[in-house]
Amino acid sequence: MEKGAYNMKTERIKSRITETTIGGTVYIVESLVSESAKETAYTKVKRLILSNSKDLIKLSDTTQLLSEIDSTSAS
């Protein structure tokens, strides 16, 4: 059989295999196109970044507050 993904009927499914080395570790990612997907990978990643960026702002404010408390209690 060829490399790549197959469904239960062993029909070839279009896939892309990407190999990247970061810091001596080789990462191999196989991506597949879903026929039932409701959004593209681009829109999904964008949505996740935007929704989580609001949490990071909250975390940043909390971290700043904690560092102010620590600096005043050390006196």
C-alpha positions, 0 to 999 in steps of 0.5 A, a space after each residue: 500500500 502507498 503512504 497516506 490515509 485510507 478509509 475503511 474501504 481502503 480507498 486512497 484519501 488525499 492527505 499532505 505529510 509535512 516533516 519539520 525538525 525543531 531542536 533535534 526533534 522531527 515532527 511529522 504531521 499528516 493533514 487530511 481534508 474533511 468533507 464534512 468540515 464546517 470551517 477551514 483550518 485558517 478560520 478555525 485557528 483564527 477563531 481560536 487565537 482571537 477567543 484565547 487572546 481575551 483570556 491572555 489579557 485577563 491573565 496578564 492583568 492578574 499576573 500584573 496584580 500579583 506582582 504588585 502585591 508581591 512587591 509591596 509585601 516584600 518591604 
